Amino acid sequence: MVIESNNCQEIDCLKPLQTREGLNQLRDEWKAKLEQPKDIRVVIGMATCGISAGANQVYDAFREEFDKRGMTTIKLEKVGCVGMCVYEPIVEIYETGKDRVSYIHVDPPKVKTIIEEHILGGRPCPGLTLAGLNNDDKSAPECAGFDDLPFYRKQKRIVLHNCGFINPEDIRQYIGVDGYQALADVLTTMTPQDVIDTISASGLRGRGGAGFPTGLKWKFAAANEADQKYIICNADEGDPGAYMDRSVLEGDPHAILEAMIIGGYAIGATKGWIYVRAEYPTAVKRLHIAIDQAEQLGMLGENIFGSGFNFDIQIRLGAGAFVCGEETALIASIEGKRGMPRNKPPFPANKGLWGKPTIINNVETLANIPGIIRNGAEWFRSIGTEKSPGTKVFALGGKITNTGLVEIPMGTTLREVIEDIGGGCPNGKTFKAVQTGGPSGGCLTINALDVPIDFDKLVELGSMMGSGGMIVMDEDNCMVDIARFFLDFTCDESCGQCTPCREGTKRMLEILDKIVNGAAHKKDLDDLKELADNIRLTSLCALGQTAPNPVLSTMEHFMDEYLAHVVDKRCPAHVCKNLTGYYITDRCIGCTKCVRVCPADAITGAVKEHHHIDQAVCIHCGACFDVCPFDAIERR
């Protein structure tokens, strides 16, 4: 039987670690197994991105082949997201003394080839690896691992350091990469004030959006006397195109548990909550496994490391309401109430969950904590910029060649992210804009590409960091349609409590609908901007206050597109259906393919004769344009 590192029976035999010495002994044992494996280690990326691409079937194929061949010493392991989601399913092979080999787009039929040629034959399979991706880099080895790609060269992986390397369902592997060492340091050598001072000195700012100093937030909660305090991990990640927190929870859940325990010790809390979206079943499953294993080894529960400190963590599933990412709405949801924001002050650090002092940090913020404790505040400050130390994880998506997770030092420019790491827009298309901060952010144009990325610079440019979604758009995107997409999302997600957000966003959406359908007038543009400004200034919470941002930023940078829709009644990008007509040119040879796909029977013409589209019948679906093999159909 092939060895699986998350063998439940082995883990169940582990006994609680009562001392620092016991933790160090287990660390040394598993560090050696990970860094210098005696046997071949085959890891498969099985975060949601990998699973959706077919990683489960690849895993089963490896297991069946190993069993069939009696290959009992091979270690077959599930890991989290490797980062380059565009190449899933990904399989990587580790052997002591040899370079890591990364196989991409693996499917069950390729498994047998990898086993026979690489694992048994000792020869990596160049046709299945990353070799073809390095044609522009003569120094890249024939069978490059991901570290050899431009995608990774400008990254600095702190939060994602363990993702894609360790098995998230095996606490021993987390300990083997220095996991729970920071907790041991804190509980055996530091006072709560020492911890707060270290986090404050590091300059760590909250990675959930606004960038509030983490150490200052912890200081406020620690200063409040109470019989009970709480620390909450905000994993209610709801931005369209964002999946950073999900990937960390799926690939390195123990890092979040360790950080929460450290935070609890610092502020005097003994209970923690992880508020995670129910739409993240893999993350939820691995969190439950991690909590069970941490309790078994004594990392959670009573008298951790004999320090007298007790801490417990529970999971609360969210129902998918975007507004519950706002901390007071999240608290209400945990309490069993409808998730709606409330006025502040009082702030949660003074009066939070069940009226007790509460600290809320998002997943990425917490994932930085163990590294800061282990390596020191100065180490963290040496990365990034003076006012925004450290790194930031982005979910890079949209019209970009290399979609996936990237972690960059603060101060890296947008150009480096989009062109060097992301590989630019595919198919030779021209870059048009990038949306940062999701529905709360704004669009940035080519003029902003050389601006260093940090919290303050993005705000100056009219956008924001947000949780870390970064959606790239090219010449084929309509910016009015993009603004409408994000506003439709926030309008739907409004909790309905305050009038500006509840009613104002609906009125804005109605105006945008008129614009994309060719029914708007120039006065509608003035009304749209006036509404946006009023909603931004008068809404109760950040959802409403930032909802107009995509509209305001696109109106600032792409007013010519708005005017084209309103005055000329056309969509320059040919995206808005009612403003785009389809016409057959003289290049038509009468192949009839367009006739066969037209759902409205709007196209007429005999075989081998010029065809015609009846504009009164055409529904502007574009099906004819997509299938024409002779580029004989124009959009106007």
FENWOLIN-V932170 format. One record per backbone hydrogen bond with DSSP energy under -1.0 kcal/mol. CO is the residue of the C=O (numbers start at 0). NH is the residue of the N-H. If there is no record, write none. Layout:
co=[CO;CO]
nh=[NH;NH]
This chain:
co=[2;3;6;7;10;18;19;20;21;22;23;24;25;26;27;28;29;30;31;39;40;41;42;43;46;47;49;50;53;54;55;56;57;58;59;60;61;62;63;64;65;69;73;74;76;78;82;82;83;84;86;88;89;90;91;92;93;94;100;102;106;107;109;110;111;112;113;113;114;116;117;124;127;129;130;133;136;144;145;148;148;151;161;161;166;169;170;171;173;174;177;179;180;181;182;183;184;185;190;191;192;193;194;195;196;197;199;203;211;212;213;214;215;216;217;218;229;230;231;232;232;233;234;234;238;242;243;244;245;246;247;251;252;253;254;255;256;257;258;259;260;261;262;263;263;269;270;271;272;273;274;275;276;279;280;281;282;283;284;285;286;287;288;289;290;291;292;293;293;296;300;302;303;308;310;311;313;315;317;320;321;322;325;326;327;328;329;330;331;332;337;346;346;347;351;352;355;356;358;360;361;362;364;365;367;368;369;370;371;375;376;377;379;382;387;389;391;393;394;395;396;397;402;403;405;406;407;408;411;412;413;414;415;416;417;421;423;425;429;432;433;434;436;437;441;443;444;445;447;448;450;452;453;454;455;456;457;458;467;468;469;470;471;472;472;473;477;478;479;480;481;482;483;484;485;486;487;488;497;498;498;500;502;503;504;505;506;507;508;509;510;511;512;513;514;520;521;522;523;524;525;526;527;528;529;530;531;532;533;534;540;541;545;547;548;549;550;551;552;553;557;557;558;559;560;561;562;562;563;570;575;576;580;582;584;589;591;592;593;601;603;605;611;613;613;621;622;623;631;633]
nh=[75;6;10;11;13;22;23;24;25;26;27;28;29;30;31;32;33;34;35;74;93;76;91;78;50;51;54;53;57;58;59;60;61;62;63;64;65;66;67;68;70;71;2;41;43;45;84;404;86;87;104;105;44;102;42;100;40;97;92;90;109;110;113;114;115;116;117;118;119;122;121;127;103;132;133;136;139;147;148;151;152;154;164;165;169;173;174;175;178;177;180;183;184;185;186;187;188;189;194;195;196;197;198;199;200;201;202;213;205;216;217;218;219;220;221;222;358;272;360;234;274;362;236;276;241;246;247;248;249;250;251;254;256;257;258;259;260;261;262;263;264;265;266;267;268;311;230;313;232;315;234;317;279;283;284;285;286;287;288;289;290;291;292;293;294;295;296;298;299;16;310;305;306;303;300;271;273;275;277;323;324;325;329;330;331;332;333;334;336;335;339;349;350;357;354;355;351;229;231;233;365;366;367;368;371;372;373;374;375;379;380;381;382;389;384;409;407;405;469;403;471;399;85;395;393;155;391;411;452;416;417;418;420;421;423;401;400;428;474;472;443;470;439;440;435;433;447;448;450;414;413;410;457;458;459;460;462;461;394;436;396;434;398;431;432;476;481;482;483;484;485;486;487;488;489;490;491;492;501;502;503;504;506;507;508;509;510;511;512;513;514;515;516;518;517;523;525;526;527;528;529;530;531;532;533;534;535;536;537;538;544;545;548;551;552;553;554;555;556;557;560;561;562;563;564;565;566;567;569;573;578;579;635;633;587;607;595;596;597;613;611;608;603;616;617;625;626;627;584;582]
